[in-house]
Structures are given as structure tokens and as C-alpha cells.
Amino acid sequence: MLLSDWNTPDRECFHVLLAHAKSREEVEYILSDMKTADAKRTPKTWDILMETCLRCGIQGKNRWGMPVPSRETIEWILTILGENAEGLDSVACNRLLKACLHCGNVGAAMRLFNLMRYSLSIVPTPQGYGILFRLAAEKGRDIALAHYLWQDVLDVYDGSPPWWAYTSMLEPMAKFRGAEGIYYMRDLMLKLAGSATRHWAYSPNVYHALIRSSCTAKQSTSAWDYYEEMKKFHLPDEETFAALLLTIKSRSDLE
């Protein structure tokens, strides 16, 4: 029996029910009632729906201890999106992109990205782009996916990508182009900076990314060079040392 057989529930009622759903069947039942009651989906609906669906589909944890949803769960959520994406926003998309990263489903992530950009006209947040670039580096088969994302950033920002786009591109360039890829991206940054050492190209975040990408490219000497260069402009912080620890692991792997 539908909730609407008794009263016409409001959207908040459905939100509470979704938040407490414990299975795929319960979620689908509630969504069916929402459709019957003509309850519109809002960003809050999607935030609750994403959290519940992902919680119902956990199949274990990855090597970093993060919960990993099954690939079937990701496909289920994409099916729900395909049926009705009303009210969807970039915040909810980030949650699903992160789930794709944790389970390594680059295909699902790119289908979501294309749905966002070309069907719903939703621009990913910097965090969303960062997740996509990381997927390109970790799960992509070549540099083509990263270049595809880079071109989209160029289109969105009228040919002038913000600093986070350069640091995001470093990782896939390091994986597929090695030291040459890192030097290429660094050269682009320095050309933008010119003689201004207070430019973002000399910021701690950029140096952290350079150190991490050098680790990816098995270039531990370059990583330490960037560390020494960074100390001319900034005091090392916790993130600096975390990046250096990755590089030390890389050096031990080589030895």
C-alpha cells in the first residue's frame, strides 16, 4: 500500500524514509511513492539518496580503509539518474565520483561526467575534476582520458585553467609521460608566473603536487629538488612531509 493511500506525504517525509532505508528494494519503493505523490527531487534529496544507496551497496574496504561500493551499486545509481536527474547538483555528483574512485570504476565515472556536462549542463567542482584526473592516472589506460578532461577545463575556463587544474594534470602526466610530463606541466606554470615568485606556481600546494607526481614517475631525486626549492619560499608543513614519505617509499622500491 502506498503512503499516498492514507495522506499525501511531503518531500521531507520522503527524505526521512530514504535516510533510513536499508536495502535497494526499500529505496526503489520509496522512489516509486515519490513519483506517485509528484514529489520533486532537490539537491537535498540527491544527497540523502546517494548516501543511502552507497551505504546499501558496500562490499568491503579498499587498501586505504575506505568503504567500497560494488560496481552493481554504481550502475544502479546511474540508472536512477538516467530515469530522473531533476535537482541533481555537483555536490551529489562528487559523492558518486568518489565512490567510482574507491571501486576503480572509471567507465561509470566518465558516463556520469558526460551526463553532467552534456545533458544536465552541470560543471564539476574543483574536487570533482580532481577525482576524475586521479581516476585517469590510476585507472586510465593511456593519457587520452586526461587530455579529454584537460580540454574540458580549457573550455569551461575560457582557455585559462585555474591552478588546481595544473596540479590535477600532473599525476596522469607523471604516470604516462614520466619525468618529461612533469617538466612539461611545470614549464607551463612557470611561463604563467613569469618573474613573479608570489604567483600560485610557487605555492605550497603546487610543490606538494610536484613532489607526489615525482614519486609516481619514480623520480625521487626530482622530488627532493622540488622540496629544496620550496624551502626558499615556504616552511615545510605536514602535507609536505607526507608527500616526502611517499617519495622515500618510492626510493626504497627502486633499491
PyMOL commands that set and color helices and strands:
alter all, ss='L'
color gray80, all
select helices_A, chain A and resi 3-5+11-20+24-36+43-56+71-83+90-103+106-119+126-139+144-156+163-193+200-202+204-216+220-230+238-254
alter helices_A, ss='H'
color red, helices_A
select strands_A, chain A and resi 58-61+67-69
alter strands_A, ss='S'
color yellow, strands_A
deselect
rebuild
show_as cartoon
